[in-house]
Amino acid sequence: MSINVEMGPSVYEQGVTRLLESYRAIPPDGTVRLAKKTSNLFRRRAANPHPGLDVSGLGGVVSVDPNARTAEVAGMCTYEDLVAATLPYGLAPLVVPQLKTITLGGAVTGLGIESTSFRSGLPHESVLEIDVLTGAGEIITATPTNEHADLFFGFPNSYGTLGYSVRLKIELEPVKPFVELRHVRFTDLESLVSTMTLIVDKKSYDGMPVDYLDGVVFSADESYLVLGRQTDDESIPLSDYTGNDIYYRSIQHDPSATPKTDRLTIHDYLWRWDTDWFWCSRAFGTQNPKIRRFWPRRWLRSSFYWKLIALDHRYNIGDRLGARKGLPPSERVVQDIEVPIDRTVEFVDWFLENVPIEPIWLCPLRLREPLPPGADPHRPWPLYPLDPGRTYVNVGFWSAVPVTPDQPGYANRQIEKRVAELDGHKSLYSESFYPPEEFAQLYGGKRYGQLKAKYDPQSRLLDLYSKAVKSQ
């Protein structure tokens, strides 16, 4: 039996009605965009002269079916709200991206990743069906086997250029109340990557199961794998990183010590990175104990830091303060890339030598097996073509470097070049600099053009290159 949570079908249907009415109100020659106040994108975009799509009624969970282990979710529902609805049943999405305000629709159309991705792939791989508002103004249901299967497989990484998700039906998995962590230190990257490779293959380490796996590189000779194991053992004290303690600092330990252990509730584990936006809260001074003591706890979350970033973008605050200290302007380097696991050491070594940013995040991933029925066995998700049966590592780095005079975006361009040389891809949520031909080769090419012509024949939505590279 399906159990209604937070919003029922009738509330959802009202939201759909408002969405369609707002679409029809946009002039035929106007570009269709969402009218949303928040975003997890790090690329600037031109202002929209027309009202956007009203998605205000599509922000909740429609229903949870604990027996079937599924949930029906409105497209603008955040993972924070979804997790709050599923954990009381002992269930969670198969992949929960790290930040609370990421929406399901955003994670599917723009990709998401987390420490279950080595066993559960990416968020779009646990979608069973999806309702999409296309550029033609129609809401269609896409599944792996129906007449819109081409859109089902082509929707991930389309970033709203083929349509917007209105409703998603997703799989859930059972979870235990706690996660026990082991922080395993490495003094060289080769050993870390070889250990990661074994864990991905065996789903265990040193005789213990591994349910969650990610890592942090602090320097070339200090890096960690964080191994998580679900447990219902209540005998071990719990840690709390939602207040004065900082999660990523808890990972580090003396190299002569045995692997450090820790334990969190499943809720706090899923959101362990959100409190300090990984380590990016350093930029706002909140990791200074004197400031943190008085910083309201409700502001220790990524959504508030986003507001500060928006102010910096608007008024160029960081560069102005830096100029007073005689510092050059900065180039923002906020990216997530994927390279094959056997090329990870090459990339990280190059990065540490050429880009002055630390720490960096590592997260292994593999596409789920078996593939959905009807999937192309060689390229199941054509707009982000990861190879089935191959392990990749997501490398995340989020900071800024001094600008290179007369070479706009120099660091980002060099990263793009190096990633391509290593047979990798990068996510498109931030600034990109690819020329059109290379971009098409990497992100769908002819297949994307066919989908665009079919589902947005009047080009009411921006195309992917315009959105991701030109920032229109």
ROKOLMAR-833268 format. One record per residue (C-alpha): residue number from 1; residue in one letter; chain; x, z, y. Coordinates in Angstrom, 2 decimals. Each point is the difference from the previous one (the first is absolute). Example, Ala and Ser with C-alpha at 12.3 -4.5 7.8 and 13.67 -1.06 7.14 Angstrom:
2
1	A	A	12.30	7.80	-4.50
2	S	A	1.37	-0.66	3.44
This chain:
472
1	M	A	0.00	0.00	0.00
2	S	A	1.27	-0.91	3.45
3	I	A	0.21	2.88	2.49
4	N	A	-0.37	-0.65	3.72
5	V	A	2.77	1.44	2.16
6	E	A	-0.01	0.33	3.81
7	M	A	-1.84	-3.24	0.67
8	G	A	-2.72	-1.44	-2.19
9	P	A	-0.93	-3.62	-0.62
10	S	A	-2.54	0.01	2.83
11	V	A	2.59	1.14	2.55
12	Y	A	2.40	-2.60	-1.33
13	E	A	-2.64	-2.74	0.29
14	Q	A	-0.62	0.96	3.63
15	G	A	3.73	-0.35	0.61
16	V	A	-0.04	-3.46	-1.55
17	T	A	-2.91	-0.99	2.25
18	R	A	1.92	1.06	3.12
19	L	A	3.06	-1.86	-1.23
20	L	A	-1.92	-3.26	-0.39
21	E	A	-1.74	0.41	3.34
22	S	A	3.36	0.47	1.72
23	Y	A	1.37	-3.12	-1.69
24	R	A	-2.92	-2.09	1.27
25	A	A	0.54	1.35	3.52
26	I	A	3.51	-1.47	0.21
27	P	A	-0.04	-3.46	1.66
28	P	A	0.57	-2.92	-2.40
29	D	A	3.32	-0.77	1.68
30	G	A	1.08	3.67	-0.01
31	T	A	2.53	1.45	-2.42
32	V	A	-1.48	2.54	-2.39
33	R	A	1.81	3.34	-0.18
34	L	A	-0.81	3.57	-0.90
35	A	A	-1.04	2.42	2.72
36	K	A	2.04	3.00	-1.14
37	K	A	1.83	2.58	2.06
38	T	A	2.67	0.88	-2.57
39	S	A	2.48	-2.05	-1.97
40	N	A	2.93	0.43	-2.36
41	L	A	1.58	-3.26	1.14
42	F	A	3.31	0.01	1.86
43	R	A	-0.24	-3.37	1.65
44	R	A	-1.37	-0.67	3.44
45	R	A	-2.90	-2.36	0.37
46	A	A	-1.69	-1.78	2.85
47	A	A	-3.15	1.51	1.46
48	N	A	-3.28	-1.39	-1.28
49	P	A	-2.22	-1.23	2.85
50	H	A	-3.12	0.28	-2.20
51	P	A	-1.72	3.02	-1.55
52	G	A	1.26	0.72	-3.50
53	L	A	-1.85	0.55	-3.25
54	D	A	-1.91	3.28	-0.12
55	V	A	1.36	1.82	-3.06
56	S	A	-1.10	3.46	1.15
57	G	A	-2.47	0.30	-2.89
58	L	A	2.49	-0.94	-2.72
59	G	A	2.24	3.03	-0.04
60	G	A	-1.07	2.03	-3.02
61	V	A	-0.32	0.24	-3.75
62	V	A	-3.21	-1.56	-1.30
63	S	A	0.07	1.60	-3.46
64	V	A	2.24	1.47	-2.68
65	D	A	-0.71	-0.45	-3.70
66	P	A	2.04	2.68	-1.79
67	N	A	-0.99	-1.25	-3.46
68	A	A	1.10	-3.59	0.59
69	R	A	2.88	1.24	2.20
70	T	A	-0.87	-2.36	2.81
71	A	A	-0.88	0.25	3.67
72	E	A	-1.83	-2.32	2.36
73	V	A	1.51	0.24	3.42
74	A	A	-0.73	-1.55	3.39
75	G	A	2.83	-2.16	1.28
76	M	A	1.00	2.27	2.89
77	C	A	0.05	3.21	-2.06
78	T	A	3.30	1.83	0.35
79	Y	A	1.90	1.24	-3.00
80	E	A	-0.30	3.49	1.46
81	D	A	-3.79	-0.18	-0.32
82	L	A	0.15	-1.69	-3.39
83	V	A	2.32	2.61	-1.48
84	A	A	-2.21	2.78	1.40
85	A	A	-2.93	-1.55	-1.88
86	T	A	1.76	-0.60	-3.33
87	L	A	2.22	3.08	-0.49
88	P	A	-2.99	2.32	-0.63
89	Y	A	-0.60	-2.10	-3.13
90	G	A	3.65	0.24	-1.04
91	L	A	0.46	-3.68	0.89
92	A	A	2.14	-1.97	2.44
93	P	A	0.65	-3.67	0.83
94	L	A	2.74	-1.49	-2.16
95	V	A	2.17	-0.54	3.09
96	V	A	-0.40	2.14	3.14
97	P	A	2.06	-1.34	2.93
98	Q	A	1.96	2.64	1.84
99	L	A	-1.92	0.28	3.27
100	K	A	-3.47	1.51	0.28
101	T	A	-1.49	-2.55	2.39
102	I	A	0.87	-3.08	-2.04
103	T	A	-3.30	-1.59	-1.02
104	L	A	-0.82	-1.48	-3.38
105	G	A	-0.74	-3.33	1.59
106	G	A	3.32	0.13	1.85
107	A	A	1.99	0.93	-3.11
108	V	A	-1.53	-2.89	-1.95
109	T	A	0.25	-2.73	2.63
110	G	A	3.35	1.29	1.28
111	L	A	1.48	1.60	-3.12
112	G	A	0.82	3.65	-0.59
113	I	A	2.36	1.88	-2.27
114	E	A	0.76	3.49	-1.25
115	S	A	1.76	1.97	-2.72
116	T	A	-2.43	-1.12	-2.72
117	S	A	0.82	-3.67	0.64
118	F	A	2.61	-0.09	-2.78
119	R	A	-2.88	0.46	-2.46
120	S	A	-3.12	-1.09	1.95
121	G	A	1.21	-2.82	2.23
122	L	A	-1.48	-0.44	3.48
123	P	A	-3.46	1.08	1.30
124	H	A	-1.60	-3.43	-0.40
125	E	A	0.73	0.07	-3.74
126	S	A	-2.55	2.78	-0.59
127	V	A	-2.77	-1.87	1.84
128	L	A	-2.79	-1.14	-2.34
129	E	A	-2.07	-1.88	2.56
130	I	A	-0.04	-0.46	3.74
131	D	A	-2.57	-1.07	2.58
132	V	A	1.63	-2.07	2.74
133	L	A	-1.34	-1.12	3.37
134	T	A	1.57	-3.44	0.24
135	G	A	0.90	-1.94	3.10
136	A	A	-3.18	-2.00	-0.57
137	G	A	-2.08	3.15	0.58
138	E	A	-1.12	0.39	-3.63
139	I	A	0.38	3.10	-2.15
140	I	A	1.02	-1.05	-3.49
141	T	A	0.93	2.00	-3.08
142	A	A	3.32	-0.92	-1.60
143	T	A	1.04	1.06	-3.51
144	P	A	2.80	-1.22	-2.30
145	T	A	-2.39	-2.24	-1.93
146	N	A	-2.82	-1.14	2.30
147	E	A	-0.25	-3.07	2.21
148	H	A	2.02	1.74	2.72
149	A	A	2.88	1.04	-2.25
150	D	A	2.35	-2.07	2.16
151	L	A	-0.76	2.30	2.94
152	F	A	0.31	3.11	-2.19
153	F	A	3.58	-0.92	-0.89
154	G	A	0.83	-1.49	3.40
155	F	A	-1.34	2.86	2.13
156	P	A	2.99	2.41	-0.37
157	N	A	2.52	-0.48	2.81
158	S	A	-2.38	-2.22	1.99
159	Y	A	-0.29	2.62	2.79
160	G	A	-3.54	-0.85	1.00
161	T	A	0.69	-3.74	0.35
162	L	A	-2.32	-0.97	-2.87
163	G	A	-2.60	2.68	0.68
164	Y	A	-0.56	3.73	0.19
165	S	A	-0.84	2.30	-2.90
166	V	A	-3.43	1.55	0.33
167	R	A	-0.29	1.81	-3.35
168	L	A	2.47	0.57	-2.82
169	K	A	-0.56	1.27	-3.51
170	I	A	3.18	1.60	-1.32
171	E	A	1.29	1.77	-3.06
172	L	A	0.86	3.70	0.07
173	E	A	2.25	2.05	-2.27
174	P	A	-0.14	3.64	-1.12
175	V	A	2.43	2.36	1.72
176	K	A	0.99	3.62	-0.62
177	P	A	-0.09	2.67	2.73
178	F	A	3.75	0.17	0.62
179	V	A	3.11	-2.18	0.11
180	E	A	3.34	1.42	-1.10
181	L	A	2.97	-1.69	1.68
182	R	A	3.64	-0.43	-0.94
183	H	A	2.43	-1.15	2.67
184	V	A	2.93	-1.66	-1.79
185	R	A	3.06	-0.57	2.16
186	F	A	2.37	-2.97	-0.30
187	T	A	3.36	-0.58	1.66
188	D	A	-0.06	-3.78	-0.48
189	L	A	-2.77	-2.57	0.19
190	E	A	0.89	-1.72	-3.26
191	S	A	-0.79	3.15	-1.98
192	L	A	-3.25	0.53	1.87
193	V	A	-1.22	-3.55	-0.65
194	S	A	0.99	0.05	-3.68
195	T	A	-1.88	3.28	-0.45
196	M	A	-3.00	-1.39	1.86
197	T	A	0.01	-3.04	-2.29
198	L	A	-0.13	2.21	-3.12
199	I	A	-2.81	2.12	1.41
200	V	A	-2.09	-3.06	0.88
201	D	A	0.41	-1.26	-3.56
202	K	A	-0.51	3.29	-1.85
203	K	A	-2.26	1.87	2.46
204	S	A	2.09	3.10	-0.76
205	Y	A	3.28	1.67	0.91
206	D	A	2.03	2.47	-2.02
207	G	A	-2.84	0.35	-2.49
208	M	A	-2.67	0.73	2.64
209	P	A	-2.82	-2.37	1.06
210	V	A	0.17	-1.52	3.48
211	D	A	-3.33	-0.74	1.71
212	Y	A	1.35	-0.55	3.53
213	L	A	3.31	-1.52	1.08
214	D	A	1.61	-0.69	3.36
215	G	A	3.33	0.68	1.67
216	V	A	1.82	0.66	3.25
217	V	A	3.43	-1.24	1.08
218	F	A	1.61	2.28	2.59
219	S	A	3.39	-1.74	-0.17
220	A	A	2.10	-2.11	-2.35
221	D	A	1.12	3.13	-1.87
222	E	A	-3.19	2.10	0.21
223	S	A	-3.22	-1.33	-1.46
224	Y	A	-2.84	1.40	-2.11
225	L	A	-2.66	-0.98	-2.45
226	V	A	-3.13	2.13	0.24
227	L	A	-1.73	0.25	-3.38
228	G	A	-3.57	1.28	-0.09
229	R	A	-1.87	1.30	-3.02
230	Q	A	-3.68	0.94	-0.02
231	T	A	-0.69	3.51	-1.22
232	D	A	-2.76	2.61	-0.13
233	D	A	2.48	2.88	-0.31
234	E	A	-0.89	2.57	2.66
235	S	A	2.95	2.33	-0.65
236	I	A	2.52	-1.67	2.35
237	P	A	-0.18	0.79	3.75
238	L	A	-1.19	-2.80	2.26
239	S	A	1.78	-1.47	3.02
240	D	A	-1.77	-0.93	3.23
241	Y	A	1.41	-2.71	2.27
242	T	A	-2.98	-0.23	2.34
243	G	A	1.42	2.58	2.42
244	N	A	3.54	1.07	0.89
245	D	A	1.74	-1.29	-3.13
246	I	A	1.01	-3.67	-0.08
247	Y	A	-0.43	-1.87	-3.27
248	Y	A	2.88	-2.47	0.09
249	R	A	2.47	2.77	0.85
250	S	A	-1.14	1.89	-3.10
251	I	A	1.30	-2.82	-2.20
252	Q	A	3.66	0.57	0.84
253	H	A	2.19	2.40	-1.96
254	D	A	3.64	0.71	-0.78
255	P	A	1.60	-2.62	-2.27
256	S	A	1.29	2.67	-2.39
257	A	A	-3.47	1.44	-0.56
258	T	A	-2.41	-0.96	-2.75
259	P	A	-2.89	-2.27	1.05
260	K	A	-2.20	1.84	2.48
261	T	A	-3.64	0.61	-0.97
262	D	A	-3.11	0.47	2.10
263	R	A	-3.75	0.08	-0.45
264	L	A	-2.93	-1.15	2.13
265	T	A	-3.74	-0.29	-0.40
266	I	A	-1.03	-3.55	-0.82
267	H	A	-1.61	-0.21	3.45
268	D	A	3.18	1.08	1.79
269	Y	A	2.13	-2.27	-2.17
270	L	A	-2.05	-3.07	0.86
271	W	A	0.41	0.75	3.73
272	R	A	3.53	1.46	-0.12
273	W	A	1.35	-2.78	2.24
274	D	A	-2.83	-0.01	2.55
275	T	A	0.76	3.33	1.72
276	D	A	3.28	-1.29	1.42
277	W	A	-0.69	-3.72	-0.39
278	F	A	2.82	0.06	-2.53
279	W	A	2.81	1.08	2.39
280	C	A	-1.16	-1.88	3.09
281	S	A	-1.34	3.15	1.66
282	R	A	3.63	0.64	1.00
283	A	A	-0.54	-2.41	2.89
284	F	A	-2.61	2.36	1.50
285	G	A	2.03	3.18	-0.40
286	T	A	-2.42	1.56	-2.45
287	Q	A	2.73	0.78	-2.52
288	N	A	1.63	2.32	2.52
289	P	A	-1.09	3.49	-1.16
290	K	A	-0.53	1.16	3.58
291	I	A	-2.41	-2.88	0.65
292	R	A	-1.61	-0.07	-3.43
293	R	A	-0.97	3.66	0.24
294	F	A	-2.35	-0.81	2.87
295	W	A	-1.03	-3.51	-1.01
296	P	A	-3.68	0.06	-1.06
297	R	A	-0.27	-0.54	-3.74
298	R	A	-2.76	-2.57	0.54
299	W	A	2.60	-2.14	1.80
300	L	A	2.41	0.06	-2.96
301	R	A	-1.28	-3.27	-1.44
302	S	A	0.72	-3.70	0.25
303	S	A	-3.15	-0.85	1.94
304	F	A	1.14	2.15	2.94
305	Y	A	3.53	-1.39	-0.05
306	W	A	-1.59	-3.44	0.15
307	K	A	-1.58	0.92	3.32
308	L	A	3.42	0.98	1.34
309	I	A	1.46	-3.29	-1.21
310	A	A	-2.81	-1.90	1.73
311	L	A	0.85	1.74	3.27
312	D	A	3.67	-0.89	-0.44
313	H	A	-0.90	-3.66	-0.61
314	R	A	-2.22	-0.04	3.06
315	Y	A	2.37	1.69	2.43
316	N	A	3.40	-0.62	-1.63
317	I	A	0.70	3.73	0.13
318	G	A	2.83	0.08	-2.55
319	D	A	2.10	-2.66	1.71
320	R	A	-0.57	1.56	3.41
321	L	A	1.20	3.40	-1.21
322	G	A	2.93	-1.64	-1.76
323	A	A	0.99	-1.87	3.16
324	R	A	0.30	3.32	1.86
325	K	A	2.61	1.00	-2.59
326	G	A	1.83	-3.29	0.32
327	L	A	-1.30	-1.31	-3.34
328	P	A	-0.92	-3.65	-0.59
329	P	A	-3.57	-1.09	-0.81
330	S	A	-0.97	0.23	-3.65
331	E	A	-1.21	-2.51	-2.56
332	R	A	-2.72	1.36	-2.22
333	V	A	0.86	-0.31	-3.71
334	V	A	-3.09	1.13	-1.86
335	Q	A	-0.26	-1.81	-3.31
336	D	A	-0.71	0.23	-3.71
337	I	A	1.64	-2.56	-2.27
338	E	A	0.05	-0.63	-3.74
339	V	A	3.00	-1.24	-1.96
340	P	A	0.45	-0.24	-3.77
341	I	A	1.36	3.25	-1.40
342	D	A	3.21	-1.69	-1.13
343	R	A	0.67	-1.07	3.62
344	T	A	-0.87	3.37	1.57
345	V	A	3.55	1.34	0.19
346	E	A	1.10	-3.21	1.74
347	F	A	-2.71	0.34	2.61
348	V	A	0.41	3.73	0.66
349	D	A	3.80	-0.29	0.22
350	W	A	-0.39	-2.85	2.51
351	F	A	-2.62	1.92	1.96
352	L	A	2.08	3.18	0.26
353	E	A	2.95	-2.03	1.25
354	N	A	-1.92	-2.08	2.55
355	V	A	-3.06	1.93	1.19
356	P	A	0.50	3.54	1.41
357	I	A	-3.19	1.52	-1.40
358	E	A	-0.39	2.91	-2.40
359	P	A	-1.61	1.28	-2.14
360	I	A	-1.61	-2.90	-1.87
361	W	A	-2.77	0.16	-2.60
362	L	A	0.05	-1.54	-3.47
363	C	A	-3.07	-0.67	-2.13
364	P	A	0.08	-2.04	-3.23
365	L	A	-2.93	-2.23	-0.94
366	R	A	-1.15	-2.36	-2.71
367	L	A	-3.16	-2.06	-0.21
368	R	A	-2.51	1.58	-2.37
369	E	A	-0.24	-1.23	-3.54
370	P	A	-2.03	-1.63	-1.34
371	L	A	-0.88	-2.23	2.92
372	P	A	-3.70	-0.34	0.93
373	P	A	-1.93	-2.66	-1.92
374	G	A	0.35	-3.38	1.67
375	A	A	3.26	0.86	1.76
376	D	A	2.77	-2.58	0.22
377	P	A	2.60	1.40	-2.44
378	H	A	2.87	-1.16	2.21
379	R	A	-1.34	0.83	3.47
380	P	A	-3.13	2.16	-0.25
381	W	A	-0.06	1.01	3.69
382	P	A	1.09	-3.22	1.78
383	L	A	0.44	1.36	3.55
384	Y	A	2.55	2.61	-1.12
385	P	A	1.58	-1.56	-3.09
386	L	A	1.59	2.80	-1.99
387	D	A	0.93	-1.02	-3.54
388	P	A	-1.92	1.63	-2.88
389	G	A	2.25	2.06	-2.25
390	R	A	2.66	0.46	2.69
391	T	A	0.81	3.29	1.70
392	Y	A	0.45	0.07	3.77
393	V	A	0.98	2.75	2.40
394	N	A	-1.68	0.51	3.34
395	V	A	2.49	1.05	2.66
396	G	A	-1.56	1.54	3.09
397	F	A	1.80	0.63	3.30
398	W	A	-1.68	0.97	3.24
399	S	A	1.98	0.52	3.18
400	A	A	1.80	-1.97	2.73
401	V	A	3.48	-1.29	0.71
402	P	A	1.74	-1.06	3.23
403	V	A	-0.97	-3.52	1.02
404	T	A	2.47	-2.84	-0.46
405	P	A	0.30	-1.72	3.40
406	D	A	-1.44	-3.52	0.18
407	Q	A	-1.18	0.16	-3.63
408	P	A	-3.57	1.32	-0.12
409	G	A	-0.91	1.56	-3.33
410	Y	A	3.55	-0.34	-1.30
411	A	A	-0.11	2.89	-2.49
412	N	A	-3.41	-1.01	-1.33
413	R	A	1.09	-3.61	-0.41
414	Q	A	3.09	1.05	-1.92
415	I	A	-2.14	2.15	-2.29
416	E	A	-2.37	-2.89	-0.67
417	K	A	2.95	-2.25	-0.85
418	R	A	1.57	2.53	-2.37
419	V	A	-3.28	0.74	-1.77
420	A	A	-0.60	-3.72	-0.58
421	E	A	3.52	-0.40	-1.40
422	L	A	-0.78	2.73	-2.53
423	D	A	-3.25	-1.63	-1.17
424	G	A	-2.14	2.57	1.78
425	H	A	-2.93	0.19	2.41
426	K	A	-0.94	2.21	2.89
427	S	A	-3.36	1.42	0.98
428	L	A	-1.67	-1.53	3.04
429	Y	A	-1.34	3.11	1.73
430	S	A	2.84	-0.09	2.54
431	E	A	1.84	-2.61	2.06
432	S	A	1.13	-3.17	-1.78
433	F	A	2.19	-2.88	1.17
434	Y	A	-0.18	-2.66	-2.73
435	P	A	-0.17	-3.70	0.89
436	P	A	-3.25	-1.62	-1.21
437	E	A	1.49	-1.83	-2.99
438	E	A	1.72	3.07	-1.44
439	F	A	-3.05	2.16	0.63
440	A	A	-2.24	-2.42	-1.88
441	Q	A	2.41	-0.08	-2.93
442	L	A	0.03	3.79	-0.22
443	Y	A	-3.67	0.77	0.64
444	G	A	-2.31	-2.35	-1.81
445	G	A	0.71	-3.43	1.48
446	K	A	-2.39	-2.68	-1.23
447	R	A	-2.13	2.53	-1.89
448	Y	A	-0.64	1.94	3.20
449	G	A	-0.99	-3.19	1.80
450	Q	A	-2.57	-0.79	-2.71
451	L	A	-1.53	3.47	0.25
452	K	A	-0.06	-0.15	3.79
453	A	A	-1.82	-3.35	-0.04
454	K	A	-2.57	1.26	-2.50
455	Y	A	-0.82	3.44	1.41
456	D	A	0.69	-0.50	3.72
457	P	A	-0.73	-3.71	0.56
458	Q	A	-0.50	0.38	3.77
459	S	A	3.14	2.16	0.45
460	R	A	-1.97	2.89	1.45
461	L	A	2.76	2.31	-1.23
462	L	A	3.66	-0.27	0.93
463	D	A	2.26	-1.56	-2.61
464	L	A	2.62	2.15	-1.71
465	Y	A	3.01	-1.41	1.85
466	S	A	-1.66	0.45	3.39
467	K	A	-0.91	3.57	-0.84
468	A	A	3.18	1.15	-1.75
469	V	A	2.69	-1.85	1.95
470	K	A	-1.49	-1.13	3.29
471	S	A	-1.89	3.32	0.38
472	Q	A	-3.07	-1.68	1.41
